[in-house]
């Protein structure tokens, strides 16, 4: 049981927009701790996609954006591409680093 | 460019001790305020924070592992290591080392991962 809750899967067609939610509680997201997002393709380590709620590391396309409000956060991907197909994880802090259970994005 | 390279055995028997090392290049582990972290991922499951060692040598552990866990460093080799004693099947996972620049997260550099299997 993950501390942060994500939908197990989402899907979208190429070019579409998808949003992945991350729900926490008053002891993590609601306590004003930031959320970070990672993309993981099969067989590889996770890659930092969004940090501190809304910031993209250098090299991450602006098709990826993040937001946070209260006890919830979301990752939005616009202009969906085939190579966006991956698992996505949110992460925050709750006395330790905590993660969501991951969301598998399928590009139809 | 900072890179993390993991090493260590991937096959253990129950009750043995897991020892993994992460060699850092492109940055010094005792400079800069970074947290040098271990994460694990049970296949098909989510990510779990194991612990970290701070640039000043202070370590912090996941409470669920603290009785079996030690994270140490060798600054002369620019390495940090994980030791987990008395492993069981529940410890089988892919283990990653990573760096975060903020205790609250944002793991910006990751090692390649080590698959650890526990089998008699």
Backbone of each chain as ProteinMPNN parsed JSONL, in Angstrom:
{"seq_chain_A": "XXXXXXXXXXXXXXXXXXXXXXXXXXXXXXXXXXXXXXXXXXXXXXXXXXXXXXXXXXXXXXXXXXXXXXXXXXXXXXXXXXXXXXXXXXXXXXXXXXXXXXXXXXXX", "coords_chain_A": {"N_chain_A": [[0.847, -1.189, 0.0], [0.85, 2.01, -1.089], [1.977, 5.225, 0.078], [1.297, 7.497, -1.324], [-1.288, 7.919, -3.685], [-1.893, 6.705, -6.87], [-3.49, 6.394, -10.095], [-3.693, 3.1, -11.481], [-3.363, 2.815, -14.227], [-3.313, 4.713, -17.274], [-4.35, 5.943, -20.461], [-3.864, 7.078, -23.847], [-4.267, 8.508, -27.102], [-1.849, 9.103, -29.716], [-0.726, 12.468, -29.763], [-2.693, 13.371, -28.12], [-3.753, 14.626, -24.863], [-2.86, 13.712, -21.585], [-3.503, 13.175, -18.126], [-2.048, 12.468, -15.033], [-2.858, 11.599, -11.827], [-1.997, 12.234, -8.39], [-2.493, 11.462, -5.181], [-2.34, 12.524, -1.895], [-1.964, 13.117, 1.602], [-2.629, 14.885, 4.71], [-0.186, 14.713, 5.946], [1.813, 14.682, 4.12], [1.676, 15.722, 1.08], [-0.236, 17.596, 1.8], [0.992, 18.828, 3.902], [2.54, 20.611, 2.801], [4.785, 19.672, 1.56], [6.86, 19.254, -1.267], [6.12, 17.813, -4.508], [7.503, 15.387, -6.651], [8.17, 14.032, -9.884], [8.669, 11.032, -11.741], [9.813, 9.252, -14.6], [9.754, 6.001, -15.825], [11.044, 3.691, -17.948], [10.744, 0.31, -19.17], [13.156, -1.827, -17.706], [14.978, 0.145, -17.116], [16.41, 2.689, -14.978], [14.484, 4.922, -12.903], [13.715, 8.229, -14.112], [14.165, 11.602, -13.392], [11.535, 13.756, -13.873], [9.856, 15.924, -13.309], [10.463, 18.339, -10.882], [10.022, 19.621, -7.548], [7.273, 20.27, -7.747], [6.589, 21.792, -10.141], [8.769, 22.176, -11.819], [10.892, 21.598, -14.567], [13.625, 19.496, -15.203], [16.667, 20.238, -17.011], [16.47, 19.445, -20.413], [14.135, 17.997, -20.376], [11.177, 17.809, -22.168], [8.855, 20.519, -22.8], [6.351, 19.539, -23.004], [5.704, 18.136, -20.834], [4.281, 18.75, -17.738], [3.721, 19.882, -14.388], [1.628, 20.09, -11.468], [0.361, 21.204, -8.301], [-1.883, 21.06, -5.596], [-3.078, 21.551, -2.465], [-3.729, 18.463, -1.063], [-3.255, 17.054, -3.331], [-1.717, 16.267, -6.482], [-0.67, 16.631, -9.905], [0.43, 15.279, -13.01], [0.823, 16.338, -16.245], [0.752, 15.438, -19.601], [1.172, 16.618, -22.752], [0.485, 16.506, -26.297], [0.924, 13.731, -26.851], [3.305, 11.145, -27.314], [4.648, 8.174, -28.872], [6.911, 7.226, -27.521], [6.481, 8.094, -24.975], [5.333, 6.17, -23.584], [5.399, 4.501, -20.643], [6.152, 3.888, -17.145], [5.001, 5.99, -14.557], [5.874, 7.795, -11.697], [4.962, 9.428, -8.696], [6.455, 11.367, -6.07], [7.046, 12.273, -2.7], [7.414, 13.687, 0.576], [7.242, 12.285, 3.809], [7.98, 12.101, 6.671], [9.941, 10.566, 5.645], [11.254, 9.795, 2.375], [8.609, 9.208, 0.163], [6.637, 7.325, -2.125], [4.356, 7.151, -4.917], [2.292, 4.456, -6.149], [2.706, 4.11, -8.796], [1.931, 4.679, -12.254], [0.889, 3.233, -15.192], [1.392, 4.309, -18.374], [-0.184, 3.991, -21.389], [0.228, 4.332, -24.792], [-1.977, 4.588, -27.266]], "CA_chain_A": [[0.0, 0.0, 0.0], [1.696, 3.179, -1.187], [1.526, 6.392, 0.823], [0.678, 8.351, -2.33], [-2.166, 7.103, -4.515], [-1.961, 7.007, -8.295], [-4.258, 5.402, -10.859], [-2.781, 2.075, -12.007], [-3.094, 2.968, -15.651], [-3.982, 5.71, -18.103], [-4.007, 5.752, -21.865], [-4.246, 8.136, -24.75], [-3.797, 8.367, -28.473], [-0.809, 10.08, -30.068], [-1.175, 13.838, -29.936], [-3.643, 13.76, -27.08], [-3.278, 15.06, -23.553], [-3.245, 12.843, -20.479], [-3.157, 13.664, -16.802], [-1.884, 11.44, -14.013], [-3.066, 12.204, -10.516], [-1.253, 11.733, -7.235], [-3.239, 11.93, -4.017], [-1.675, 12.271, -0.629], [-2.715, 13.409, 2.827], [-2.178, 16.052, 5.456], [1.177, 14.533, 6.459], [2.797, 14.766, 3.033], [1.375, 16.833, 0.168], [-0.997, 18.597, 2.538], [1.907, 19.502, 4.817], [3.279, 21.549, 1.952], [5.983, 19.092, 0.957], [6.791, 19.263, -2.719], [5.984, 16.551, -5.223], [8.421, 15.177, -7.768], [7.67, 12.999, -10.785], [9.685, 10.244, -12.431], [9.413, 8.399, -15.714], [10.562, 4.787, -15.865], [10.783, 2.752, -19.037], [11.121, -1.039, -18.721], [14.573, -2.175, -17.671], [15.825, 1.297, -16.834], [16.179, 3.4, -13.727], [13.602, 6.095, -13.035], [14.331, 9.488, -14.553], [13.459, 12.749, -12.842], [10.782, 14.415, -14.939], [9.403, 17.189, -12.739], [10.854, 18.47, -9.484], [9.418, 20.732, -6.806], [5.896, 20.493, -8.216], [6.35, 22.335, -11.474], [10.009, 22.49, -12.517], [11.448, 20.574, -15.444], [15.097, 19.49, -15.375], [17.151, 20.499, -18.361], [16.328, 18.339, -21.348], [12.772, 17.45, -20.357], [10.346, 18.659, -23.044], [7.798, 21.285, -22.123], [5.092, 18.79, -23.084], [5.488, 17.601, -19.499], [4.086, 19.802, -16.754], [3.214, 19.414, -13.115], [0.928, 21.036, -10.615], [0.044, 20.68, -6.957], [-2.821, 21.858, -4.831], [-3.528, 20.849, -1.273], [-3.241, 17.092, -0.899], [-3.208, 16.399, -4.634], [-0.805, 16.767, -7.515], [-0.903, 15.976, -11.176], [1.394, 15.362, -14.106], [0.124, 16.418, -17.518], [1.564, 15.25, -20.804], [0.454, 17.034, -23.941], [1.106, 16.034, -27.536], [1.402, 12.398, -26.506], [4.134, 10.457, -28.314], [4.787, 6.737, -28.61], [7.957, 6.939, -26.54], [6.049, 8.482, -23.632], [4.804, 4.971, -22.936], [6.291, 4.212, -19.523], [5.546, 4.013, -15.826], [5.231, 7.306, -13.966], [5.771, 7.76, -10.245], [5.091, 10.658, -7.928], [7.247, 11.196, -4.837], [7.035, 13.422, -1.796], [8.085, 13.45, 1.851], [6.331, 12.02, 4.927], [9.015, 11.596, 7.586], [10.933, 9.908, 4.787], [10.782, 9.874, 0.987], [7.511, 8.287, -0.123], [6.317, 7.255, -3.548], [3.116, 6.57, -5.362], [2.416, 3.094, -6.639], [3.052, 4.119, -10.215], [0.876, 4.669, -13.261], [1.369, 2.79, -16.496], [0.827, 5.056, -19.486], [-0.209, 3.3, -22.675], [-0.069, 5.17, -25.949], [-2.8, 3.713, -28.118]], "C_chain_A": [[0.888, 1.247, 0.0], [1.097, 4.352, -0.421], [0.814, 7.371, -0.106], [-0.097, 7.467, -3.306], [-2.198, 7.605, -5.953], [-2.89, 6.011, -8.978], [-3.293, 4.381, -11.447], [-2.42, 2.288, -13.472], [-3.868, 4.144, -16.228], [-3.57, 5.428, -19.539], [-4.465, 6.944, -22.677], [-3.67, 7.888, -26.126], [-2.676, 9.383, -28.739], [-1.402, 11.455, -30.318], [-2.127, 14.313, -28.863], [-2.938, 14.212, -25.814], [-3.762, 14.07, -22.503], [-2.777, 13.476, -19.179], [-3.103, 12.493, -15.834], [-1.98, 12.109, -12.654], [-2.237, 11.506, -9.443], [-1.923, 12.323, -6.003], [-2.521, 11.538, -2.749], [-2.571, 12.596, 0.55], [-2.09, 14.616, 3.531], [-0.75, 15.923, 5.972], [2.228, 14.572, 5.357], [2.452, 15.942, 2.108], [0.647, 17.959, 0.905], [-0.18, 19.358, 3.562], [2.868, 20.415, 4.056], [4.622, 21.01, 1.481], [5.781, 19.02, -0.551], [6.601, 17.854, -3.275], [6.971, 16.545, -6.402], [7.896, 14.012, -8.597], [8.819, 12.344, -11.531], [9.043, 9.442, -13.552], [10.333, 7.186, -15.726], [10.133, 3.914, -17.031], [11.288, 1.385, -18.603], [12.619, -1.281, -18.794], [15.507, -1.044, -17.345], [15.497, 1.881, -15.465], [15.177, 4.521, -13.954], [14.403, 7.33, -13.435], [13.503, 10.633, -13.995], [12.836, 13.566, -13.967], [10.339, 15.818, -14.529], [9.894, 17.221, -11.3], [10.205, 19.696, -8.868], [8.139, 21.222, -7.492], [5.779, 20.847, -9.692], [7.593, 22.478, -12.351], [10.531, 21.32, -13.334], [12.964, 20.64, -15.441], [15.451, 19.787, -16.823], [17.007, 19.25, -19.223], [14.956, 17.709, -21.359], [11.87, 18.369, -21.187], [9.247, 19.364, -22.273], [6.416, 20.676, -22.343], [4.723, 18.208, -21.712], [5.342, 18.776, -18.52], [3.482, 19.219, -15.493], [2.504, 20.518, -12.366], [0.645, 20.367, -9.283], [-0.918, 21.637, -6.291], [-3.317, 21.04, -3.646], [-2.898, 19.481, -1.148], [-3.166, 16.34, -2.22], [-2.197, 17.066, -5.555], [-1.137, 16.062, -8.817], [0.237, 16.242, -12.148], [0.58, 15.362, -15.395], [1.115, 16.272, -18.655], [0.708, 15.642, -21.985], [1.185, 16.532, -25.182], [1.708, 14.658, -27.367], [2.173, 11.753, -27.662], [4.318, 9.001, -27.897], [5.835, 6.463, -27.531], [7.673, 7.534, -25.168], [5.521, 7.281, -22.878], [5.815, 4.489, -21.903], [5.465, 4.167, -18.246], [5.94, 5.366, -15.246], [4.96, 7.227, -12.467], [5.82, 9.173, -9.673], [5.838, 10.338, -6.632], [7.156, 12.451, -4.011], [7.759, 13.022, -0.51], [7.04, 13.292, 2.941], [7.172, 11.341, 5.993], [10.121, 10.834, 6.871], [10.451, 10.13, 3.354], [9.698, 8.817, 0.783], [7.129, 8.419, -1.59], [4.874, 6.819, -3.751], [3.368, 5.176, -5.918], [2.748, 2.989, -8.116], [1.828, 4.038, -11.114], [1.476, 4.256, -14.598], [0.641, 3.566, -17.58], [0.955, 4.244, -20.759], [-0.577, 4.287, -23.762], [-0.734, 4.29, -26.999], [-2.371, 3.736, -29.571]], "O_chain_A": [[1.595, 1.509, 0.973], [-0.121, 4.466, -0.285], [-0.166, 8.002, 0.289], [0.376, 6.402, -3.703], [-2.49, 8.772, -6.216], [-3.06, 4.895, -8.488], [-2.194, 4.742, -11.868], [-1.308, 1.979, -13.9], [-4.933, 4.515, -15.733], [-2.569, 4.759, -19.795], [-5.33, 7.714, -22.259], [-2.701, 7.145, -26.285], [-2.58, 10.401, -28.055], [-2.428, 11.601, -30.982], [-2.348, 15.514, -28.707], [-1.712, 14.184, -25.708], [-4.916, 13.641, -22.52], [-1.791, 14.212, -19.142], [-3.991, 11.64, -15.815], [-1.265, 13.07, -12.37], [-1.84, 10.35, -9.584], [-1.92, 13.538, -5.806], [-2.145, 10.382, -2.552], [-3.782, 12.379, 0.506], [-1.172, 15.262, 3.027], [-0.157, 16.916, 6.393], [3.423, 14.5, 5.646], [2.909, 17.059, 2.351], [0.896, 19.137, 0.652], [-0.6, 20.412, 4.039], [3.857, 20.91, 4.595], [5.493, 21.771, 1.058], [4.682, 18.76, -1.04], [6.879, 16.855, -2.613], [7.219, 17.567, -7.041], [7.249, 13.109, -8.066], [9.799, 12.99, -11.903], [7.892, 9.016, -13.461], [11.553, 7.328, -15.645], [8.993, 3.454, -17.09], [12.173, 1.302, -17.752], [13.266, -0.984, -19.798], [16.721, -1.243, -17.299], [14.45, 1.601, -14.881], [15.037, 5.015, -15.073], [15.592, 7.453, -13.14], [12.277, 10.634, -14.114], [13.522, 14.007, -14.889], [10.437, 16.769, -15.305], [9.755, 16.236, -10.575], [9.882, 20.667, -9.551], [7.964, 22.409, -7.769], [4.964, 20.268, -10.411], [7.48, 22.864, -13.514], [10.601, 20.191, -12.848], [13.54, 21.708, -15.65], [14.639, 19.61, -17.732], [17.375, 18.148, -18.816], [14.64, 16.95, -22.276], [11.809, 19.572, -20.934], [8.773, 18.884, -21.244], [5.415, 21.245, -21.908], [3.574, 17.839, -21.471], [6.18, 19.677, -18.487], [2.813, 18.186, -15.529], [2.737, 21.706, -12.589], [0.682, 19.144, -9.153], [-0.79, 22.856, -6.402], [-3.902, 19.97, -3.814], [-1.674, 19.352, -1.13], [-3.027, 15.117, -2.228], [-1.874, 18.246, -5.424], [-1.803, 15.027, -8.827], [0.901, 17.278, -12.107], [-0.255, 14.483, -15.608], [2.173, 16.9, -18.668], [-0.361, 15.071, -22.202], [2.363, 16.178, -25.118], [2.872, 14.439, -27.703], [1.756, 11.807, -28.819], [4.165, 8.647, -26.728], [5.658, 5.559, -26.714], [8.531, 7.486, -24.286], [5.285, 7.354, -21.672], [6.939, 4.117, -22.24], [4.251, 4.376, -18.259], [7.068, 5.827, -15.422], [3.955, 6.667, -12.029], [6.614, 10.006, -10.108], [5.85, 9.199, -6.166], [7.184, 13.562, -4.542], [8.608, 12.131, -0.514], [6.074, 14.052, 3.004], [7.075, 10.129, 6.188], [11.138, 10.502, 7.479], [9.337, 10.613, 3.153], [9.861, 7.666, 1.189], [7.277, 9.476, -2.203], [4.259, 6.204, -2.879], [4.512, 4.772, -6.128], [3.036, 1.905, -8.623], [0.826, 3.409, -10.774], [2.443, 4.852, -15.072], [-0.582, 3.49, -17.693], [2.052, 3.858, -21.161], [-1.579, 4.994, -23.659], [-0.123, 3.37, -27.542], [-2.968, 3.052, -30.402]]}, "seq_chain_B": "XXXXXXXXXXXXXXXXXXXXXXXXXXXXXXXXXXXXXXXXXXXXXXXXXXXXXXXXXXXXXXXXXXXXXXXXXXXXXXXXXXXXXXXXXXXXXXXXXXXXXXXXXXXXXXXXXXXXXXXX", "coords_chain_B": {"N_chain_B": [[29.527, 15.856, -15.703], [27.518, 14.052, -13.585], [27.767, 10.729, -12.561], [26.57, 7.557, -11.468], [27.666, 4.437, -10.492], [26.864, 1.18, -9.913], [27.822, -1.673, -7.939], [28.19, -5.094, -6.934], [27.128, -8.265, -5.546], [24.4, -10.153, -6.959], [22.961, -12.349, -6.209], [21.79, -14.032, -3.48], [21.63, -16.074, -0.537], [18.985, -16.93, 1.74], [19.21, -15.289, 4.891], [21.757, -14.363, 4.5], [24.1, -11.573, 4.001], [23.495, -8.607, 2.321], [25.474, -6.647, 0.256], [26.119, -3.712, -1.315], [27.689, -1.393, -3.522], [28.117, 1.969, -4.5], [29.632, 3.825, -6.858], [30.725, 7.05, -7.348], [31.08, 9.395, -9.9], [32.225, 12.503, -11.216], [31.385, 14.17, -9.218], [31.964, 15.017, -5.783], [31.38, 13.063, -2.943], [31.514, 14.099, -0.413], [31.126, 16.765, -0.453], [29.082, 19.599, -0.896], [26.43, 19.259, 0.013], [24.674, 17.282, -0.765], [22.448, 14.403, -0.737], [23.091, 11.068, -0.564], [21.659, 8.304, -1.755], [19.749, 5.283, -1.252], [17.444, 3.274, -2.961], [14.835, 0.923, -3.449], [13.122, -1.449, -5.56], [10.609, -3.632, -5.79], [10.042, -6.12, -8.192], [7.62, -5.224, -10.576], [6.336, -3.686, -8.767], [6.076, -0.75, -6.681], [8.285, 1.968, -5.714], [10.664, 2.086, -3.045], [12.017, 3.898, -0.413], [15.157, 3.416, 0.991], [17.294, 4.535, 2.47], [19.69, 7.139, 3.308], [22.951, 8.657, 3.002], [24.348, 11.541, 4.152], [26.252, 14.358, 2.873], [27.988, 15.0, 4.874], [28.392, 12.711, 6.238], [26.418, 11.851, 7.934], [23.805, 9.541, 8.475], [20.558, 8.292, 7.504], [17.779, 6.185, 7.988], [15.232, 4.029, 6.589], [12.622, 3.343, 8.755], [11.577, 0.76, 8.8], [13.647, -0.864, 8.147], [15.81, -0.341, 9.696], [17.021, -1.864, 11.742], [18.528, -3.734, 10.45], [20.136, -2.507, 8.695], [22.848, -0.701, 7.246], [24.358, 2.188, 6.092], [27.162, 3.401, 4.57], [30.231, 5.215, 3.842], [33.06, 5.73, 1.68], [35.217, 8.046, 1.405], [37.659, 8.327, 0.198], [37.545, 6.745, -2.012], [35.396, 7.763, -3.193], [32.85, 6.591, -2.858], [29.73, 5.152, -1.81], [27.991, 2.894, 0.332], [25.756, 0.118, 0.842], [24.629, -2.017, 3.345], [22.826, -4.794, 4.156], [21.59, -6.893, 6.475], [20.776, -10.374, 7.183], [18.992, -11.234, 5.046], [15.862, -11.878, 3.406], [13.329, -13.443, 1.314], [11.668, -11.287, 0.954], [13.321, -9.186, 0.579], [14.178, -9.282, -1.973], [14.686, -7.525, -4.886], [15.046, -4.763, -7.205], [17.774, -2.787, -6.689], [18.638, 0.556, -6.318], [21.06, 3.138, -6.424], [21.131, 6.633, -5.781], [21.065, 10.222, -6.173], [20.019, 12.916, -4.192], [19.38, 16.379, -4.016], [18.105, 17.625, -2.091], [16.658, 17.099, 1.006], [14.018, 16.456, 0.958], [13.496, 15.323, -1.415], [13.528, 14.737, -5.018], [15.242, 13.176, -6.853], [17.906, 13.273, -8.712], [19.938, 12.016, -10.11], [20.673, 8.727, -11.022], [21.798, 5.388, -10.318], [22.518, 2.423, -12.268], [21.044, 0.302, -11.412], [20.678, -2.742, -9.555], [19.836, -6.039, -9.699], [18.627, -7.981, -7.175], [18.452, -11.181, -6.047], [17.022, -13.508, -3.854], [17.544, -16.642, -2.826], [17.47, -20.027, -1.848]], "CA_chain_B": [[28.284, 15.078, -15.617], [27.569, 13.126, -12.463], [27.324, 9.365, -12.867], [26.611, 6.6, -10.374], [27.861, 3.08, -10.996], [26.653, 0.227, -8.828], [28.487, -2.97, -8.006], [27.85, -5.988, -5.836], [26.487, -9.509, -5.975], [22.958, -10.098, -7.132], [22.33, -13.595, -5.766], [22.062, -14.295, -2.067], [20.805, -17.073, 0.147], [18.333, -16.372, 2.944], [20.012, -15.008, 6.087], [23.044, -13.748, 4.153], [24.178, -10.12, 4.05], [23.567, -7.911, 1.046], [26.397, -5.518, 0.24], [26.177, -3.031, -2.603], [28.49, -0.177, -3.524], [27.814, 2.936, -5.548], [30.8, 4.656, -7.127], [30.286, 8.317, -7.901], [32.031, 10.158, -10.717], [31.728, 13.824, -11.59], [31.047, 14.928, -8.015], [32.519, 14.461, -4.557], [30.272, 12.749, -2.042], [31.633, 14.806, 0.857], [31.033, 18.198, -0.728], [27.973, 20.114, -1.674], [25.096, 19.226, 0.586], [23.807, 16.274, -1.37], [22.073, 13.192, -0.027], [23.414, 9.912, -1.387], [20.461, 7.574, -1.367], [19.436, 3.964, -1.781], [16.041, 3.038, -3.261], [14.633, -0.396, -4.039], [11.874, -1.643, -6.285], [10.21, -5.017, -6.005], [9.571, -6.223, -9.574], [6.194, -5.023, -10.771], [5.797, -2.893, -7.668], [6.534, 0.624, -6.593], [9.615, 2.312, -5.215], [10.766, 2.204, -1.591], [13.218, 4.559, 0.079], [15.899, 2.613, 1.96], [18.015, 5.431, 3.357], [20.695, 7.963, 2.664], [24.06, 9.206, 3.767], [24.506, 12.944, 3.798], [27.626, 14.672, 2.473], [28.828, 15.106, 6.075], [28.527, 11.39, 6.832], [25.228, 11.479, 8.721], [22.922, 8.626, 7.745], [19.166, 8.163, 7.938], [17.3, 4.92, 7.45], [13.821, 3.675, 6.649], [12.391, 2.673, 10.043], [11.266, -0.666, 8.633], [14.887, -1.588, 7.834], [16.921, 0.218, 10.461], [17.715, -2.852, 12.581], [19.363, -4.595, 9.612], [20.7, -1.686, 7.632], [23.924, 0.269, 7.462], [24.841, 2.896, 4.909], [28.453, 3.977, 4.905], [30.897, 5.829, 2.698], [34.509, 5.743, 1.61], [35.457, 9.281, 0.658], [38.876, 8.199, -0.595], [37.155, 6.099, -3.271], [34.168, 8.441, -3.643], [31.832, 5.541, -2.907], [28.899, 4.89, -0.645], [27.633, 1.477, 0.319], [24.604, -0.373, 1.589], [24.744, -3.364, 3.915], [21.547, -5.233, 4.719], [21.837, -8.226, 7.036], [19.682, -11.342, 7.354], [18.025, -11.023, 3.967], [14.819, -12.867, 3.13], [12.724, -13.25, 0.008], [11.046, -9.962, 0.897], [14.351, -8.209, 0.204], [14.466, -9.407, -3.405], [14.245, -6.293, -5.54], [16.093, -4.011, -7.903], [18.295, -1.766, -5.801], [19.219, 1.7, -7.011], [21.613, 4.282, -5.709], [20.68, 7.869, -6.407], [21.449, 11.437, -5.476], [19.091, 14.028, -4.113], [19.978, 17.635, -3.591], [17.166, 18.179, -1.136], [16.232, 15.962, 1.833], [12.623, 16.153, 0.663], [13.36, 14.579, -2.654], [14.11, 15.236, -6.256], [16.398, 12.305, -7.094], [18.223, 13.741, -10.059], [20.882, 11.119, -10.77], [20.434, 7.354, -10.575], [22.63, 4.306, -10.809], [21.88, 1.582, -13.288], [20.217, -0.705, -10.756], [21.203, -4.092, -9.347], [18.773, -6.991, -9.362], [19.011, -8.848, -6.07], [17.622, -12.37, -5.902], [17.276, -14.257, -2.623], [17.089, -18.004, -3.064], [18.311, -21.065, -1.24]], "C_chain_B": [[28.429, 14.032, -14.511], [27.031, 11.77, -12.897], [27.489, 8.495, -11.629], [26.703, 5.199, -10.972], [27.808, 2.111, -9.83], [27.45, -1.045, -9.042], [28.087, -3.782, -6.781], [27.107, -7.199, -6.337], [24.982, -9.4, -6.039], [22.232, -11.333, -6.666], [22.764, -13.899, -4.339], [21.185, -15.443, -1.584], [20.125, -16.397, 1.331], [19.302, -16.36, 4.115], [21.382, -14.406, 5.765], [22.953, -12.218, 4.199], [24.353, -9.553, 2.645], [24.522, -6.722, 1.173], [26.476, -4.96, -1.173], [26.981, -1.748, -2.453], [28.107, 0.682, -4.708], [29.03, 3.85, -5.7], [30.36, 5.894, -7.886], [31.405, 8.945, -8.724], [31.388, 11.484, -11.092], [31.297, 14.686, -10.429], [31.705, 14.256, -6.827], [31.408, 14.244, -3.554], [30.379, 13.493, -0.713], [31.62, 16.318, 0.67], [29.655, 18.489, -1.296], [26.574, 19.95, -1.122], [24.155, 18.213, -0.021], [23.549, 15.092, -0.435], [22.282, 12.022, -0.978], [22.548, 8.763, -0.891], [20.407, 6.188, -1.971], [17.914, 3.81, -1.86], [15.935, 1.591, -3.735], [13.242, -0.503, -4.641], [11.632, -3.128, -6.461], [9.635, -5.114, -7.418], [8.051, -6.103, -9.685], [5.538, -4.172, -9.71], [6.402, -1.49, -7.687], [7.922, 0.743, -5.994], [9.584, 2.498, -3.701], [12.09, 2.869, -1.222], [13.877, 3.707, 1.153], [16.604, 3.515, 2.97], [19.013, 6.264, 2.579], [21.86, 8.217, 3.604], [24.307, 10.612, 3.243], [25.977, 13.226, 3.489], [28.56, 14.744, 3.69], [28.963, 13.779, 6.822], [27.343, 10.953, 7.68], [24.305, 10.625, 7.874], [21.52, 8.629, 8.347], [18.572, 6.958, 7.232], [15.78, 4.826, 7.502], [13.584, 2.915, 7.96], [12.124, 1.18, 9.913], [12.519, -1.511, 8.411], [16.019, -1.288, 8.807], [17.688, -0.817, 11.28], [18.683, -3.71, 11.77], [20.266, -3.811, 8.654], [21.869, -0.839, 8.109], [24.301, 0.88, 6.122], [26.104, 3.635, 5.312], [29.068, 4.597, 3.659], [32.4, 5.667, 2.813], [34.867, 6.96, 0.751], [36.719, 9.181, -0.199], [38.597, 7.559, -1.951], [35.916, 6.759, -3.878], [33.03, 7.441, -3.853], [30.957, 5.608, -1.662], [28.29, 3.506, -0.808], [26.414, 1.202, 1.182], [24.929, -1.769, 2.098], [23.426, -3.693, 4.577], [21.722, -6.673, 5.189], [20.576, -9.08, 7.034], [18.601, -11.196, 6.29], [17.047, -12.193, 3.872], [14.286, -12.608, 1.724], [12.082, -11.876, -0.149], [12.036, -8.871, 0.504], [14.747, -8.321, -1.271], [13.85, -8.225, -4.147], [15.357, -5.799, -6.452], [16.496, -2.87, -6.978], [18.973, -0.684, -6.636], [19.928, 2.611, -6.02], [21.225, 5.537, -6.48], [21.167, 9.054, -5.585], [20.251, 12.362, -5.358], [19.74, 15.241, -3.477], [19.148, 18.293, -2.493], [16.65, 17.0, -0.312], [14.797, 15.551, 1.524], [12.416, 15.522, -0.704], [13.853, 15.33, -3.854], [15.389, 14.478, -6.515], [16.826, 12.516, -8.529], [19.223, 12.872, -10.802], [20.704, 9.741, -10.162], [21.525, 6.424, -11.1], [21.832, 3.415, -11.751], [20.957, 0.52, -12.695], [20.923, -2.046, -10.654], [20.048, -4.985, -8.952], [19.29, -7.949, -8.303], [17.982, -9.961, -5.944], [18.006, -13.085, -4.622], [16.679, -15.643, -2.794], [18.044, -19.0, -2.423], [18.75, -22.073, -2.298]], "O_chain_B": [[29.362, 13.229, -14.521], [25.974, 11.678, -13.521], [28.423, 8.671, -10.846], [25.917, 4.827, -11.843], [28.593, 2.202, -8.887], [27.72, -1.445, -10.175], [27.701, -3.241, -5.745], [26.522, -7.176, -7.42], [24.363, -8.655, -5.28], [21.003, -11.376, -6.716], [23.953, -14.008, -4.042], [20.136, -15.732, -2.159], [20.63, -15.408, 1.863], [20.096, -17.28, 4.306], [22.093, -13.982, 6.676], [21.881, -11.65, 4.405], [25.236, -9.963, 1.892], [24.392, -5.9, 2.08], [26.857, -5.663, -2.11], [26.961, -1.101, -1.406], [27.808, 0.175, -5.789], [29.401, 4.56, -4.766], [29.711, 5.806, -8.928], [32.55, 9.012, -8.277], [30.173, 11.578, -11.262], [30.881, 15.827, -10.63], [31.975, 13.056, -6.86], [30.583, 15.131, -3.334], [29.411, 13.513, 0.047], [32.059, 17.059, 1.549], [29.125, 17.709, -2.087], [25.616, 20.445, -1.717], [22.945, 18.288, 0.196], [24.302, 14.823, 0.501], [21.714, 11.992, -2.07], [22.685, 8.308, 0.245], [20.942, 5.941, -3.052], [17.195, 4.175, -0.93], [16.864, 1.084, -4.364], [12.323, 0.237, -4.289], [12.358, -3.805, -7.19], [8.822, -4.275, -7.806], [7.303, -6.785, -8.984], [4.327, -3.955, -9.74], [7.139, -1.12, -8.6], [8.629, -0.246, -5.797], [8.608, 3.002, -3.145], [13.154, 2.444, -1.672], [13.225, 3.316, 2.121], [16.523, 3.288, 4.177], [19.164, 6.12, 1.366], [21.771, 8.022, 4.816], [24.453, 10.829, 2.04], [26.846, 12.417, 3.812], [29.771, 14.573, 3.558], [29.564, 13.718, 7.895], [27.276, 9.798, 8.101], [24.049, 10.93, 6.709], [21.326, 8.923, 9.526], [18.815, 6.728, 6.048], [15.129, 5.451, 8.339], [14.281, 1.94, 8.239], [12.419, 0.418, 10.833], [12.459, -2.739, 8.479], [17.075, -1.918, 8.743], [18.891, -0.661, 11.49], [19.567, -4.348, 12.341], [21.053, -4.39, 7.905], [21.874, -0.33, 9.23], [24.533, 0.17, 5.143], [26.11, 4.4, 6.276], [28.508, 4.518, 2.566], [32.941, 5.491, 3.905], [34.82, 6.9, -0.478], [36.836, 9.872, -1.211], [39.318, 7.798, -2.92], [35.448, 6.359, -4.944], [32.35, 7.448, -4.879], [31.389, 6.06, -0.602], [28.099, 3.014, -1.92], [26.093, 1.943, 2.111], [25.447, -2.603, 1.356], [22.959, -2.964, 5.452], [21.975, -7.567, 4.382], [19.461, -8.574, 6.902], [17.423, -11.049, 6.615], [17.37, -13.331, 4.211], [14.724, -11.686, 1.036], [11.969, -11.363, -1.262], [11.638, -7.765, 0.139], [15.563, -7.537, -1.756], [12.651, -7.965, -4.046], [16.46, -6.345, -6.467], [15.654, -2.085, -6.541], [19.767, -0.968, -7.533], [19.446, 2.826, -4.908], [21.016, 5.492, -7.692], [21.622, 8.901, -4.451], [19.536, 12.568, -6.338], [20.531, 15.14, -2.539], [19.465, 19.389, -2.031], [16.241, 15.992, -0.887], [14.405, 14.417, 1.8], [11.288, 15.224, -1.097], [14.488, 16.38, -3.758], [16.484, 15.032, -6.418], [16.197, 12.007, -9.457], [19.341, 12.987, -12.022], [20.598, 9.596, -8.944], [22.093, 6.64, -12.17], [20.643, 3.627, -11.99], [20.172, -0.092, -13.42], [21.67, -2.439, -11.55], [19.355, -4.713, -7.972], [20.281, -8.647, -8.518], [16.792, -9.707, -5.758], [19.191, -13.25, -4.335], [15.462, -15.8, -2.895], [19.263, -18.83, -2.456], [19.464, -23.025, -1.984]]}, "name": "protein", "num_of_chains": 2, "seq": "XXXXXXXXXXXXXXXXXXXXXXXXXXXXXXXXXXXXXXXXXXXXXXXXXXXXXXXXXXXXXXXXXXXXXXXXXXXXXXXXXXXXXXXXXXXXXXXXXXXXXXXXXXXXXXXXXXXXXXXXXXXXXXXXXXXXXXXXXXXXXXXXXXXXXXXXXXXXXXXXXXXXXXXXXXXXXXXXXXXXXXXXXXXXXXXXXXXXXXXXXXXXXXXXXXXXXXXXXXXXXXXXXXXX"}
